[in-house]
Amino acid sequence: QVQFVESGGGLVQPGGSLRLSCTASLRFFNIYAMGWYRQAPGTQRELVASITRTFTTNYADSVQGRFTISRDNAKNTVYLQMNNLKPEDTAVYYCNLGNNVRPDYWGQGTQVTVSS
């Protein structure tokens, strides 16, 4: 059974930083594109950033220049470095495949709250 476990969220002031981690019990992790998604209350889950097997990255316009996605295939882990956080970044953050999201792969997520 595949599990994605997210961690690293918390409460941070505007302008602050957090680093999220997602470890996947996914065989052949290195061949998959991976993505970070977020869902704020009353909104749909959205893709924030993705990274391909060849380390090509893509970002939503709202986080471009502030967030950085990376991966460590030896650890089956994908990271999201978030800088200059804004209140509108407040959401539960999840990871999943970067393409062809699998509904059965959603984990518990990690809460990020940006507030003064």
Order of alpha helices (4+ residues) and beta strands (2+ residues): beta-beta-beta-beta-beta-beta-beta-beta-beta-beta
